[in-house]
Amino acid sequence: MASPIKLNPNVAGLPAYNAGMNVSAAQQKTGRTDVVGLASNENPFGCSPTVTAALRGVDPSKYADSTCTVLRGALADKLGVSSNHIVVGNGSEEMIAAVCRAASRFFSTTLTVTPGFGLHEIEPKANGAKVAKVPMTADLQFDMPGIVAALQKKPSVFFISSPSNPVGPALSRDELRQIIDAVPAETLLVLDEAYYEFRGEGMPDGLQELQESDISYVVLRTFSKAYGLAGLRVGYAVTSDDLIAKAMSAAKTPFNVNAAAQTAAVAALQDEEWMVESVAKIVSERARMAREISSLGLFSPDSRTNFLFVDVGCESNQAFEHFLNQGIVVKPWKELGYSTFIRVTVGKPADNDRFLAALRQLVAERPNFGSFR
Ligand SMILES: *Cc1c(COP(=O)(O)O)cnc(C)c1O
């Protein structure tokens, strides 16, 4: 229907964010009560009991601290940075929006990689920026020469998730240093470390590496994944200087992080042991799933996250329906060139067993049978 309202074309024309199917929607659709959600990279073990206890003390009638002073203080201590360099968001997704409002200027170019995280493209476009993408290599590693060459064109912002969502690998120390050396003075590097806690041995701490450099950066981290607080929405940005932090604070809404989220995040930091234990269980299940997937002859790149990106060798939408019929929600990938991939979150062992059994069945019965690689 034609609208008399002139909409902002940058926003009205945005591609939709590909959110995973919600578990209750899947229950309704299938009529099953045993649906397991493996589409959104949540922590299958919930969150720390320290968090649930602290939440009982939240007063819903009071506005929360608009500057998240206590939480920023706790993060500053943990990370060894000044709290003036930290901005807390309603999920780190809000900080992606804030960094774009602050730095992805109209008609400028933002660089990212593909396959990549949807909001690394959507948010720059919402601000009128163009988005250039460097594809991953054929074996789904970061294309370092491609990234270095694209940085020479001086994009205003470069978004990269490491460990990568949806692909899985993390930048090695050497790769990260190549990027640091290639980032021009006019480019803001946004290193999205949503899966930092899952990166495992031998992988660098991106924030530490960047602190030792002299480039302008924003590191994004979240309480949604390893700490199990996805439903409360809290993540944060650590910036190279207080001017960037100030601009990002100005770009967010004033009371963006609600009282429950602030209380929960502070409590979660008081029980890192719970987080470390749940991450260890997930990492060990991840290795088991990767072995089983590879023994089925399917390709899945090395993952340093809490999920696996799997080439199932048939259209991902068909695979999605197959899993849904068995009460398992996965995320079908739709980006051009990757439409035979699904992304599956590492769940509890019994749920992973269900996924693996359904995958075995898919491989036996799949349409267009044949290896795509
Ligand atoms: C999950 C995720 C986020 C956003 O997490 P929030 O829940 O908004 O904190 C950001 N970046 C990547 C790459 C993610 O996978």
The ligand as a Gaussian input file, in Angstrom:
#p B3LYP/6-31G(d) Opt

LIG

0 1
 C       25.279000     -12.529000      19.442000
 C       26.145000     -11.555000      18.774000
 C       26.111000     -10.187000      19.088000
 C       25.036000      -9.537000      19.882000
 O       24.845000      -9.978000      21.093000
 P       23.949000      -9.172000      22.109000
 O       22.986000     -10.185000      22.594000
 O       23.272000      -8.024000      21.429000
 O       24.925000      -8.708000      23.133000
 C       27.015000      -9.339000      18.500000
 N       27.899000      -9.776000      17.607000
 C       27.949000     -11.062000      17.245000
 C       28.950000     -11.479000      16.238000
 C       27.065000     -11.986000      17.806000
 O       27.084000     -13.247000      17.392000

